[in-house]
Amino acid sequence: MMAATGRLVDRFGRSRLLLALHVVRGAALLLAAFCTGANQLFGFAVLFGLSSLPVIPLTVAVLSAGQVPASLGRLMGHVWLLHQICAGVGILAGGLTRSLTGTYRPYFVVAAAVMAVSSLLLWRLAGLRDPLPPATPTAPTPTSPVIA
């Protein structure tokens, strides 16, 4: 998965890939809100899980652009701390929603809305209106192994 992420970053750039993953995660949350069976819920879990795997490294890469290398450890610590706090709050909110309403649907809808807001913020703050990075050559170089 991470190798595929690297290739996609080379082709589209970090910010654009992160934005695409946010959109996929938001769509998965909306699908979860309206799923009616176990198969659909399984599909949501796979889609959300696969699109979540590269999000933290990409977030750190986008946030660390232009930062002093000596401050990257502190930045990574803040990102992970915020990630863990939000994960805990998310679990609590899901449980409370289920206890109060008997369903997770409102939780998934609100989570999808949060993903939409984060996507808009990312688009606005990360300069996604810049041109795409130049295409990288796909032909093997003399020093790279040839994959048959």
BELUR-V84642 format. One record per helix or strand of 2 or more residues. SS is the DSSP state (H for helix, E for strand). FROM is the first residue (numbers start at 1). TO is the last residue. Records with the same first field share a line. If there is no record, write none. Layout:
# BELUR-V84642
SS->FROM-TO, FROM-TO
This chain:
# BELUR-V84642
H->2-12, 14-33, 38-52, 55-64, 69-101, 105-125
